Amino acid sequence: MSYSVSAADLGNIRLNEPETVNAVLQNIALILATPKGSVPMYRDFGLSQEFLDKPIPVAKAMLVAEVREAIEIWEPRASVSDISFSQNALEPGKLDPTVQVEIRVEE
């Protein structure tokens, strides 16, 4: 089954989430919301900010690669099927990635 998740979905974090699907979606939202280098002891967790201040087409390409790699490393139960971007007219130049993922749930 395919799920859609973005950093805006982070909301309230539930530690030890009992539902596997919800835990995976929460982890992906956390990856999308975390700048790389900001988590002590896990400096590679999150997304690098190298795409900041780049032209939008370049930033999108960099962000797609970064998101795919981060999810592959930090949430192996999910596989990325698509990444789209939304832009807010009130915040020009800000890209908000929304990731479509397939979740592998072990029975």
N, CA, C and O atoms as CSV, one atom per row, in Angstrom:
chain,resi,resn,atom,element,x,y,z
A,1,MET,N,N,0.836,-1.174,0.000
A,1,MET,CA,C,0.000,0.000,0.000
A,1,MET,C,C,0.885,1.242,0.000
A,1,MET,O,O,1.960,1.244,0.599
A,2,SER,N,N,0.439,2.279,-0.661
A,2,SER,CA,C,1.203,3.512,-0.793
A,2,SER,C,C,0.699,4.552,0.212
A,2,SER,O,O,-0.502,4.699,0.435
A,3,TYR,N,N,1.649,5.261,0.803
A,3,TYR,CA,C,1.329,6.302,1.776
A,3,TYR,C,C,2.038,7.590,1.384
A,3,TYR,O,O,3.101,7.564,0.764
A,4,SER,N,N,1.439,8.713,1.753
A,4,SER,CA,C,2.013,10.024,1.480
A,4,SER,C,C,2.416,10.653,2.810
A,4,SER,O,O,1.648,10.634,3.772
A,5,VAL,N,N,3.631,11.212,2.861
A,5,VAL,CA,C,4.104,11.811,4.113
A,5,VAL,C,C,4.968,13.033,3.811
A,5,VAL,O,O,5.702,13.061,2.824
A,6,SER,N,N,4.869,14.044,4.678
A,6,SER,CA,C,5.703,15.242,4.563
A,6,SER,C,C,6.156,15.647,5.963
A,6,SER,O,O,5.688,15.089,6.955
A,7,ALA,N,N,7.051,16.600,6.042
A,7,ALA,CA,C,7.540,17.071,7.341
A,7,ALA,C,C,6.408,17.690,8.158
A,7,ALA,O,O,6.444,17.664,9.388
A,8,ALA,N,N,5.410,18.243,7.482
A,8,ALA,CA,C,4.279,18.857,8.176
A,8,ALA,C,C,3.441,17.826,8.925
A,8,ALA,O,O,2.671,18.185,9.816
A,9,ASP,N,N,3.584,16.552,8.575
A,9,ASP,CA,C,2.820,15.486,9.225
A,9,ASP,C,C,3.398,15.082,10.574
A,9,ASP,O,O,2.831,14.227,11.254
A,10,LEU,N,N,4.504,15.675,10.966
A,10,LEU,CA,C,5.183,15.242,12.186
A,10,LEU,C,C,4.291,15.393,13.416
A,10,LEU,O,O,4.162,14.452,14.199
A,11,GLY,N,N,3.683,16.541,13.595
A,11,GLY,CA,C,2.746,16.731,14.702
A,11,GLY,C,C,3.260,16.229,16.033
A,11,GLY,O,O,4.377,16.545,16.441
A,12,ASN,N,N,2.438,15.445,16.708
A,12,ASN,CA,C,2.806,14.887,18.012
A,12,ASN,C,C,3.576,13.592,17.820
A,12,ASN,O,O,3.100,12.669,17.160
A,13,ILE,N,N,4.759,13.529,18.395
A,13,ILE,CA,C,5.584,12.328,18.289
A,13,ILE,C,C,5.147,11.336,19.360
A,13,ILE,O,O,5.029,11.680,20.536
A,14,ARG,N,N,4.909,10.102,18.931
A,14,ARG,CA,C,4.585,9.031,19.873
A,14,ARG,C,C,5.783,8.104,19.961
A,14,ARG,O,O,6.106,7.413,18.996
A,15,LEU,N,N,6.434,8.084,21.095
A,15,LEU,CA,C,7.544,7.165,21.299
A,15,LEU,C,C,6.986,5.755,21.455
A,15,LEU,O,O,5.927,5.564,22.052
A,16,ASN,N,N,7.691,4.782,20.925
A,16,ASN,CA,C,7.254,3.384,20.961
A,16,ASN,C,C,5.881,3.190,20.331
A,16,ASN,O,O,5.022,2.504,20.885
A,17,GLU,N,N,5.687,3.799,19.175
A,17,GLU,CA,C,4.435,3.659,18.429
A,17,GLU,C,C,4.171,2.173,18.169
A,17,GLU,O,O,5.007,1.501,17.565
A,18,PRO,N,N,3.019,1.647,18.616
A,18,PRO,CA,C,2.750,0.214,18.450
A,18,PRO,C,C,2.414,-0.192,17.011
A,18,PRO,O,O,2.692,-1.324,16.614
A,19,GLU,N,N,1.833,0.696,16.240
A,19,GLU,CA,C,1.464,0.392,14.856
A,19,GLU,C,C,2.675,0.589,13.958
A,19,GLU,O,O,3.237,1.682,13.907
A,20,THR,N,N,3.081,-0.461,13.250
A,20,THR,CA,C,4.277,-0.396,12.404
A,20,THR,C,C,4.162,0.687,11.343
A,20,THR,O,O,5.096,1.465,11.148
A,21,VAL,N,N,3.032,0.746,10.660
A,21,VAL,CA,C,2.857,1.728,9.583
A,21,VAL,C,C,2.976,3.148,10.134
A,21,VAL,O,O,3.659,3.985,9.546
A,22,ASN,N,N,2.320,3.420,11.250
A,22,ASN,CA,C,2.397,4.758,11.850
A,22,ASN,C,C,3.811,5.091,12.299
A,22,ASN,O,O,4.254,6.232,12.168
A,23,ALA,N,N,4.520,4.102,12.827
A,23,ALA,CA,C,5.905,4.324,13.256
A,23,ALA,C,C,6.792,4.674,12.069
A,23,ALA,O,O,7.620,5.580,12.158
A,24,VAL,N,N,6.625,3.965,10.965
A,24,VAL,CA,C,7.429,4.230,9.765
A,24,VAL,C,C,7.117,5.619,9.216
A,24,VAL,O,O,8.033,6.367,8.875
A,25,LEU,N,N,5.845,5.971,9.129
A,25,LEU,CA,C,5.460,7.292,8.618
A,25,LEU,C,C,5.987,8.405,9.526
A,25,LEU,O,O,6.442,9.440,9.039
A,26,GLN,N,N,5.928,8.196,10.829
A,26,GLN,CA,C,6.471,9.175,11.771
A,26,GLN,C,C,7.973,9.321,11.582
A,26,GLN,O,O,8.495,10.435,11.609
A,27,ASN,N,N,8.671,8.208,11.391
A,27,ASN,CA,C,10.123,8.256,11.185
A,27,ASN,C,C,10.480,9.016,9.913
A,27,ASN,O,O,11.442,9.784,9.897
A,28,ILE,N,N,9.713,8.805,8.854
A,28,ILE,CA,C,9.983,9.502,7.592
A,28,ILE,C,C,9.743,11.004,7.756
A,28,ILE,O,O,10.541,11.813,7.282
A,29,ALA,N,N,8.653,11.380,8.421
A,29,ALA,CA,C,8.391,12.802,8.671
A,29,ALA,C,C,9.522,13.419,9.488
A,29,ALA,O,O,9.912,14.562,9.253
A,30,LEU,N,N,10.042,12.665,10.440
A,30,LEU,CA,C,11.158,13.148,11.259
A,30,LEU,C,C,12.421,13.329,10.418
A,30,LEU,O,O,13.150,14.305,10.598
A,31,ILE,N,N,12.681,12.407,9.512
A,31,ILE,CA,C,13.830,12.532,8.601
A,31,ILE,C,C,13.701,13.809,7.771
A,31,ILE,O,O,14.666,14.557,7.615
A,32,LEU,N,N,12.498,14.050,7.242
A,32,LEU,CA,C,12.271,15.222,6.390
A,32,LEU,C,C,12.397,16.537,7.161
A,32,LEU,O,O,12.757,17.563,6.584
A,33,ALA,N,N,12.102,16.510,8.458
A,33,ALA,CA,C,12.103,17.739,9.257
A,33,ALA,C,C,13.434,18.024,9.944
A,33,ALA,O,O,13.602,19.087,10.541
A,34,THR,N,N,14.387,17.087,9.870
A,34,THR,CA,C,15.624,17.218,10.638
A,34,THR,C,C,16.808,17.624,9.771
A,34,THR,O,O,17.134,16.916,8.819
A,35,PRO,N,N,17.459,18.744,10.073
A,35,PRO,CA,C,18.695,19.100,9.365
A,35,PRO,C,C,19.835,18.165,9.788
A,35,PRO,O,O,20.029,17.900,10.974
A,36,LYS,N,N,20.571,17.680,8.808
A,36,LYS,CA,C,21.711,16.812,9.104
A,36,LYS,C,C,22.689,17.569,9.996
A,36,LYS,O,O,22.963,18.749,9.776
A,37,GLY,N,N,23.212,16.872,11.008
A,37,GLY,CA,C,24.156,17.475,11.932
A,37,GLY,C,C,23.521,18.034,13.188
A,37,GLY,O,O,24.231,18.493,14.082
A,38,SER,N,N,22.190,18.006,13.277
A,38,SER,CA,C,21.518,18.609,14.430
A,38,SER,C,C,21.191,17.615,15.544
A,38,SER,O,O,20.742,18.021,16.616
A,39,VAL,N,N,21.409,16.325,15.308
A,39,VAL,CA,C,21.090,15.314,16.318
A,39,VAL,C,C,22.390,14.793,16.932
A,39,VAL,O,O,23.175,14.136,16.248
A,40,PRO,N,N,22.623,15.077,18.210
A,40,PRO,CA,C,23.848,14.573,18.844
A,40,PRO,C,C,23.919,13.051,18.757
A,40,PRO,O,O,22.908,12.364,18.899
A,41,MET,N,N,25.096,12.542,18.526
A,41,MET,CA,C,25.389,11.114,18.407
A,41,MET,C,C,24.898,10.504,17.089
A,41,MET,O,O,25.286,9.386,16.751
A,42,TYR,N,N,24.054,11.221,16.341
A,42,TYR,CA,C,23.583,10.763,15.033
A,42,TYR,C,C,23.726,11.912,14.039
A,42,TYR,O,O,22.736,12.358,13.459
A,43,ARG,N,N,24.925,12.381,13.845
A,43,ARG,CA,C,25.170,13.562,13.017
A,43,ARG,C,C,24.797,13.357,11.553
A,43,ARG,O,O,24.584,14.335,10.835
A,44,ASP,N,N,24.712,12.103,11.092
A,44,ASP,CA,C,24.341,11.840,9.698
A,44,ASP,C,C,22.837,11.718,9.505
A,44,ASP,O,O,22.377,11.558,8.374
A,45,PHE,N,N,22.057,11.788,10.586
A,45,PHE,CA,C,20.606,11.653,10.489
A,45,PHE,C,C,19.998,12.926,9.916
A,45,PHE,O,O,20.422,14.028,10.265
A,46,GLY,N,N,19.010,12.782,9.041
A,46,GLY,CA,C,18.296,13.926,8.486
A,46,GLY,C,C,18.782,14.288,7.098
A,46,GLY,O,O,19.420,13.487,6.415
A,47,LEU,N,N,18.469,15.504,6.694
A,47,LEU,CA,C,18.806,15.988,5.355
A,47,LEU,C,C,19.866,17.079,5.443
A,47,LEU,O,O,19.778,17.979,6.278
A,48,SER,N,N,20.869,16.987,4.573
A,48,SER,CA,C,21.864,18.059,4.526
A,48,SER,C,C,21.165,19.310,4.011
A,48,SER,O,O,20.126,19.222,3.357
A,49,GLN,N,N,21.711,20.418,4.291
A,49,GLN,CA,C,21.092,21.675,3.874
A,49,GLN,C,C,21.817,22.286,2.678
A,49,GLN,O,O,21.735,23.493,2.447
A,50,GLU,N,N,22.525,21.454,1.920
A,50,GLU,CA,C,23.296,21.937,0.772
A,50,GLU,C,C,22.420,22.489,-0.344
A,50,GLU,O,O,22.902,23.238,-1.194
A,51,PHE,N,N,21.143,22.131,-0.354
A,51,PHE,CA,C,20.242,22.602,-1.402
A,51,PHE,C,C,19.747,24.026,-1.141
A,51,PHE,O,O,19.143,24.643,-2.018
A,52,LEU,N,N,20.000,24.548,0.060
A,52,LEU,CA,C,19.574,25.916,0.374
A,52,LEU,C,C,20.282,26.920,-0.528
A,52,LEU,O,O,21.460,26.758,-0.846
A,53,ASP,N,N,19.571,27.936,-0.928
A,53,ASP,CA,C,20.091,29.035,-1.744
A,53,ASP,C,C,20.483,28.612,-3.154
A,53,ASP,O,O,21.208,29.337,-3.837
A,54,LYS,N,N,20.020,27.462,-3.594
A,54,LYS,CA,C,20.241,27.021,-4.976
A,54,LYS,C,C,19.005,27.400,-5.789
A,54,LYS,O,O,17.927,27.582,-5.223
A,55,PRO,N,N,19.148,27.519,-7.107
A,55,PRO,CA,C,17.959,27.732,-7.937
A,55,PRO,C,C,16.976,26.570,-7.727
A,55,PRO,O,O,17.392,25.438,-7.482
A,56,ILE,N,N,15.689,26.856,-7.824
A,56,ILE,CA,C,14.655,25.857,-7.528
A,56,ILE,C,C,14.870,24.538,-8.277
A,56,ILE,O,O,14.806,23.487,-7.639
A,57,PRO,N,N,15.122,24.529,-9.596
A,57,PRO,CA,C,15.312,23.237,-10.272
A,57,PRO,C,C,16.507,22.444,-9.726
A,57,PRO,O,O,16.439,21.220,-9.609
A,58,VAL,N,N,17.579,23.130,-9.399
A,58,VAL,CA,C,18.766,22.470,-8.837
A,58,VAL,C,C,18.457,21.954,-7.432
A,58,VAL,O,O,18.818,20.829,-7.086
A,59,ALA,N,N,17.792,22.774,-6.632
A,59,ALA,CA,C,17.439,22.373,-5.266
A,59,ALA,C,C,16.524,21.154,-5.273
A,59,ALA,O,O,16.681,20.257,-4.444
A,60,LYS,N,N,15.565,21.113,-6.206
A,60,LYS,CA,C,14.663,19.958,-6.300
A,60,LYS,C,C,15.442,18.681,-6.591
A,60,LYS,O,O,15.224,17.654,-5.948
A,61,ALA,N,N,16.343,18.748,-7.552
A,61,ALA,CA,C,17.135,17.565,-7.907
A,61,ALA,C,C,17.993,17.112,-6.724
A,61,ALA,O,O,18.079,15.919,-6.436
A,62,MET,N,N,18.616,18.052,-6.052
A,62,MET,CA,C,19.443,17.709,-4.890
A,62,MET,C,C,18.597,17.114,-3.767
A,62,MET,O,O,18.999,16.149,-3.116
A,63,LEU,N,N,17.437,17.695,-3.553
A,63,LEU,CA,C,16.557,17.245,-2.474
A,63,LEU,C,C,15.988,15.854,-2.750
A,63,LEU,O,O,15.860,15.045,-1.831
A,64,VAL,N,N,15.649,15.572,-4.000
A,64,VAL,CA,C,15.150,14.235,-4.355
A,64,VAL,C,C,16.195,13.182,-4.015
A,64,VAL,O,O,15.881,12.172,-3.386
A,65,ALA,N,N,17.425,13.414,-4.426
A,65,ALA,CA,C,18.499,12.455,-4.148
A,65,ALA,C,C,18.732,12.322,-2.646
A,65,ALA,O,O,18.908,11.217,-2.135
A,66,GLU,N,N,18.731,13.433,-1.955
A,66,GLU,CA,C,18.969,13.437,-0.506
A,66,GLU,C,C,17.868,12.694,0.248
A,66,GLU,O,O,18.152,11.913,1.157
A,67,VAL,N,N,16.612,12.936,-0.127
A,67,VAL,CA,C,15.484,12.278,0.541
A,67,VAL,C,C,15.524,10.772,0.309
A,67,VAL,O,O,15.359,9.991,1.246
A,68,ARG,N,N,15.744,10.366,-0.939
A,68,ARG,CA,C,15.814,8.924,-1.240
A,68,ARG,C,C,16.917,8.243,-0.429
A,68,ARG,O,O,16.700,7.179,0.150
A,69,GLU,N,N,18.082,8.852,-0.392
A,69,GLU,CA,C,19.209,8.262,0.322
A,69,GLU,C,C,18.947,8.198,1.829
A,69,GLU,O,O,19.228,7.182,2.463
A,70,ALA,N,N,18.413,9.272,2.398
A,70,ALA,CA,C,18.161,9.306,3.842
A,70,ALA,C,C,17.121,8.262,4.252
A,70,ALA,O,O,17.282,7.598,5.276
A,71,ILE,N,N,16.067,8.113,3.467
A,71,ILE,CA,C,15.042,7.125,3.805
A,71,ILE,C,C,15.591,5.712,3.640
A,71,ILE,O,O,15.291,4.825,4.439
A,72,GLU,N,N,16.388,5.508,2.611
A,72,GLU,CA,C,17.002,4.190,2.406
A,72,GLU,C,C,17.893,3.809,3.594
A,72,GLU,O,O,17.896,2.655,4.024
A,73,ILE,N,N,18.637,4.764,4.116
A,73,ILE,CA,C,19.550,4.496,5.233
A,73,ILE,C,C,18.805,4.385,6.561
A,73,ILE,O,O,19.015,3.431,7.311
A,74,TRP,N,N,17.938,5.352,6.857
A,74,TRP,CA,C,17.366,5.457,8.194
A,74,TRP,C,C,16.014,4.784,8.374
A,74,TRP,O,O,15.595,4.564,9.510
A,75,GLU,N,N,15.323,4.452,7.299
A,75,GLU,CA,C,14.040,3.757,7.425
A,75,GLU,C,C,13.927,2.698,6.335
A,75,GLU,O,O,13.198,2.878,5.360
A,76,PRO,N,N,14.659,1.583,6.505
A,76,PRO,CA,C,14.695,0.544,5.470
A,76,PRO,C,C,13.378,-0.200,5.277
A,76,PRO,O,O,13.238,-0.959,4.318
A,77,ARG,N,N,12.411,0.000,6.169
A,77,ARG,CA,C,11.105,-0.651,5.990
A,77,ARG,C,C,10.265,0.040,4.928
A,77,ARG,O,O,9.204,-0.462,4.556
A,78,ALA,N,N,10.724,1.184,4.436
A,78,ALA,CA,C,9.979,1.942,3.426
A,78,ALA,C,C,10.797,2.070,2.155
A,78,ALA,O,O,12.025,2.148,2.193
A,79,SER,N,N,10.103,2.090,1.037
A,79,SER,CA,C,10.770,2.382,-0.233
A,79,SER,C,C,10.040,3.549,-0.893
A,79,SER,O,O,8.810,3.582,-0.941
A,80,VAL,N,N,10.807,4.490,-1.391
A,80,VAL,CA,C,10.255,5.707,-1.990
A,80,VAL,C,C,9.772,5.405,-3.399
A,80,VAL,O,O,10.521,4.874,-4.219
A,81,SER,N,N,8.513,5.745,-3.680
A,81,SER,CA,C,7.994,5.562,-5.032
A,81,SER,C,C,7.896,6.883,-5.791
A,81,SER,O,O,7.953,6.893,-7.021
A,82,ASP,N,N,7.750,8.003,-5.071
A,82,ASP,CA,C,7.662,9.305,-5.746
A,82,ASP,C,C,7.927,10.421,-4.730
A,82,ASP,O,O,7.659,10.278,-3.537
A,83,ILE,N,N,8.453,11.519,-5.233
A,83,ILE,CA,C,8.650,12.713,-4.410
A,83,ILE,C,C,8.105,13.899,-5.194
A,83,ILE,O,O,8.509,14.143,-6.330
A,84,SER,N,N,7.191,14.628,-4.581
A,84,SER,CA,C,6.650,15.831,-5.214
A,84,SER,C,C,6.910,17.017,-4.282
A,84,SER,O,O,7.244,16.847,-3.110
A,85,PHE,N,N,6.748,18.210,-4.828
A,85,PHE,CA,C,7.029,19.417,-4.053
A,85,PHE,C,C,5.841,20.355,-4.104
A,85,PHE,O,O,5.194,20.506,-5.140
A,86,SER,N,N,5.562,20.981,-2.974
A,86,SER,CA,C,4.550,22.030,-2.948
A,86,SER,C,C,5.259,23.333,-2.603
A,86,SER,O,O,6.244,23.354,-1.865
A,87,GLN,N,N,4.739,24.397,-3.148
A,87,GLN,CA,C,5.295,25.721,-2.879
A,87,GLN,C,C,4.166,26.621,-2.418
A,87,GLN,O,O,3.059,26.578,-2.956
A,88,ASN,N,N,4.453,27.429,-1.426
A,88,ASN,CA,C,3.483,28.330,-0.847
A,88,ASN,C,C,3.758,29.735,-1.377
A,88,ASN,O,O,4.887,30.220,-1.307
A,89,ALA,N,N,2.727,30.382,-1.905
A,89,ALA,CA,C,2.891,31.734,-2.448
A,89,ALA,C,C,3.321,32.730,-1.366
A,89,ALA,O,O,3.947,33.745,-1.670
A,90,LEU,N,N,2.988,32.443,-0.117
A,90,LEU,CA,C,3.370,33.332,0.983
A,90,LEU,C,C,4.829,33.161,1.385
A,90,LEU,O,O,5.399,34.025,2.052
A,91,GLU,N,N,5.435,32.046,0.978
A,91,GLU,CA,C,6.849,31.780,1.278
A,91,GLU,C,C,7.572,31.400,-0.012
A,91,GLU,O,O,7.908,30.233,-0.212
A,92,PRO,N,N,7.814,32.376,-0.887
A,92,PRO,CA,C,8.449,32.054,-2.164
A,92,PRO,C,C,9.847,31.470,-1.970
A,92,PRO,O,O,10.617,31.928,-1.125
A,93,GLY,N,N,10.151,30.463,-2.760
A,93,GLY,CA,C,11.461,29.828,-2.693
A,93,GLY,C,C,11.543,28.680,-1.707
A,93,GLY,O,O,12.563,27.992,-1.649
A,94,LYS,N,N,10.488,28.456,-0.927
A,94,LYS,CA,C,10.486,27.353,0.039
A,94,LYS,C,C,9.879,26.114,-0.619
A,94,LYS,O,O,8.772,26.156,-1.156
A,95,LEU,N,N,10.631,25.007,-0.564
A,95,LEU,CA,C,10.156,23.738,-1.115
A,95,LEU,C,C,9.750,22.812,0.021
A,95,LEU,O,O,10.514,22.609,0.964
A,96,ASP,N,N,8.569,22.261,-0.066
A,96,ASP,CA,C,8.110,21.287,0.916
A,96,ASP,C,C,7.934,19.949,0.210
A,96,ASP,O,O,6.982,19.775,-0.551
A,97,PRO,N,N,8.844,18.994,0.450
A,97,PRO,CA,C,8.710,17.701,-0.215
A,97,PRO,C,C,7.614,16.840,0.413
A,97,PRO,O,O,7.457,16.796,1.633
A,98,THR,N,N,6.873,16.168,-0.440
A,98,THR,CA,C,5.910,15.156,-0.020
A,98,THR,C,C,6.356,13.857,-0.659
A,98,THR,O,O,6.562,13.789,-1.871
A,99,VAL,N,N,6.505,12.828,0.157
A,99,VAL,CA,C,7.075,11.568,-0.298
A,99,VAL,C,C,5.995,10.497,-0.328
A,99,VAL,O,O,5.261,10.311,0.642
A,100,GLN,N,N,5.907,9.799,-1.447
A,100,GLN,CA,C,5.046,8.617,-1.560
A,100,GLN,C,C,5.919,7.409,-1.257
A,100,GLN,O,O,6.964,7.219,-1.881
A,101,VAL,N,N,5.494,6.597,-0.304
A,101,VAL,CA,C,6.285,5.428,0.083
A,101,VAL,C,C,5.436,4.166,0.102
A,101,VAL,O,O,4.227,4.199,0.331
A,102,GLU,N,N,6.107,3.072,-0.144
A,102,GLU,CA,C,5.542,1.739,0.058
A,102,GLU,C,C,6.178,1.217,1.335
A,102,GLU,O,O,7.391,1.326,1.516
A,103,ILE,N,N,5.375,0.656,2.215
A,103,ILE,CA,C,5.902,0.158,3.486
A,103,ILE,C,C,5.861,-1.362,3.496
A,103,ILE,O,O,4.839,-1.987,3.214
A,104,ARG,N,N,7.018,-1.932,3.833
A,104,ARG,CA,C,7.121,-3.387,3.944
A,104,ARG,C,C,6.853,-3.761,5.400
A,104,ARG,O,O,7.651,-3.463,6.288
A,105,VAL,N,N,5.735,-4.406,5.623
A,105,VAL,CA,C,5.358,-4.811,6.973
A,105,VAL,C,C,5.596,-6.307,7.105
A,105,VAL,O,O,5.077,-7.104,6.323
A,106,GLU,N,N,6.388,-6.675,8.102
A,106,GLU,CA,C,6.646,-8.093,8.343
A,106,GLU,C,C,5.465,-8.692,9.082
A,106,GLU,O,O,4.944,-8.104,10.030
A,107,GLU,N,N,5.058,-9.841,8.646
A,107,GLU,CA,C,3.907,-10.528,9.258
A,107,GLU,C,C,4.349,-11.312,10.460
A,107,GLU,O,O,3.528,-11.958,11.110
